[in-house]
């Protein structure tokens, strides 16, 4: 989490992770009220992804999880039990 995000309180940890390994649901506390570019979130993956992945944070709707811009994730890009860092870029969630 960057210092700027800590100051602005936009970096969050999602302690509740659900869905499937390729359609992840995240519930941070406090909940996000909208997707805002630059917001980031951390979570512990419940399993390794098997391919293209989406995440839905606070029930706001699915966003693609990508790497290196718009590149879809490949199998295993999210490792089981790994601490995952995502940043919303205004369109999708970038895996950092």
N, C-alpha and C positions, 0 to 999 in steps of 0.2 A: 504494500500500500504506500503510495507516495506521500510525502510530507504535505503537499497541497491537498490531497484527498483527505488526510487526517484532519487538517485544519478546517476544511469545508464539511467534514463528516459525511463524505460520500463513499468512502471505502467501507465495505460491510463484510461480515462473515455470515454465511448461511449455515446455521446449525441443523436445519431440517432439509434433507435431500431426499427427493422421491422420484417417481416416474420410472423410466427404464434407463439403461446405460446410453441409449442414443436419443432419448427424449426426456431430458432431465428437468425436474421441477425443483426450484430453490425457494426457501422461505426464510429470508433474513428477518431479524428483529432489531429495530423497527422495520416494518415492511417498506419496500419501495412504493412510491405513489405514481411514478412514471419512469420511463427510460430517458436518461439524460446523458448526452455524450460526455465521456470522461469518467463516468461512474464505474467503480470496479467492485468485484465481489470475489470472495474466496470460499471454497468448500472442499470437503473431503469426498472424493468420488466413491460411489458405492460399488462400482465395477468398471472394468475397462470397456471403452466404447468399441463398437464393431465396424464403424464407418461414419458417414455424415451424421452430425449431431445437432440437436436444438436444445435450447434451455428456455424455460419460462420462469421468470422471477416475479414473485409476489402475485402471480395470476395475471400479469400484464400482457401476456401473449408470447407465443414462441418466437425466438430469434435464433438464426443460424449461429452456430459456434464454428469459427474459422481460425485459420492460422495464416500468417504472412499475407494479410489483407483478406481477399475473398476466397482463399483456397479451402475447400472442405476438408474436414479432419479425415485422416486415415485410421484404420483399425489400430487401437493401442495408443493413439495420441493422448488419450486420457487414461492414465494407468489406474488400475484398481487400488483403492486406498490412498491415492496420491492427493496432495494438497494442490488444488487447481485454482489458478488466478485468471479471471476473465475481466476484460475491460470493454464497455459498450462504446463503440466508435460512432454512434449516430445511426447506424444501419444494422450492424451485427455485433455479436460478442466475440472479441478476439481472445484466443487463448494465448496467454503470455508465458 
